Each structure stands twice: as structure tokens, then as C-alpha cells.
Amino acid sequence: IKQNESLITKSNAKQQYLLTDRDLSKLGSISKENPRHKDWQPMKLFLESQVIRASRDKFGTEDDLEERRDEMVRKRILKRQSRRIDKQLEDERKEK
């Protein structure tokens, strides 16, 4: 690892670059003791440049990645709204 290379945690790589465990398993990683709690699983660190390259291979441009991320957020919001409406309808049926 070069001195100026930046590292990224597995969870951040998954959130920021929308990569899966399978995508990340193809990359090399460094295991480091978890700084939050010694007994937890070790933290996996990846070279950010490799993560970016894997994301570009999967999604294309950064704009495509951003579009995919926005789509996922929209789906999550719609799912929450749908659940809320379903629950309200169910509650109304129980009241009758």
C-alpha cells in the first residue's frame, strides 16, 4: 500500500458505492482490530481506488451510480409509505 492511498471500510464501501459482499470479496482487504469494541469482528479495509474501480465496472459513470442510489432511496421511501397506508387501512378495518 502506498503511503498516500486512502482506505475505506467495508460498510462505507457498500453504502457509498453500492457494492455487494460478492463484489468486495473479489478485492484485496486488510483486517484490522475493530476500534469500537475489541471482541467484535475485525474491521475490513479496502483501497478506495479499487472500490471506485469496481463500482465503475458495475455501474458505469459516477452519474449512473448516483442515479442508482437515488432510485434505491425512492424505492425505500415508497415502501415505507405503502406500509404506513396498509397499516392505517388495517386499523380502520379493525375499528369497524
Phi, psi and omega in degrees: 000130177286154184299324185268003177288136178262147180253154179223141180286161180300314182295320177292322178297320180292319181288310187285323187248005176055036178268151179265172175301322180296317178300316184287333181294338179283345181263154174285150180219164177243131175265134181225146180305136182293123183287340182280322182203126186298328184277348180286169177302147178296150180282137177259128180244138180238153173291125183299326179297322177290322179296317179298316180298317179297321179293319178295321178298323184278317189249346183093231184284170178295328177295321177296320178297314180298319179297317179296318179297316179298320179298319179295320179295316178300317179297319180297317180295315179298322179296317178297315180297318179298317178298317181297316180295316179300318180295319178298318179295320179296317179297321179296320179295323181292326182290334183282000000 
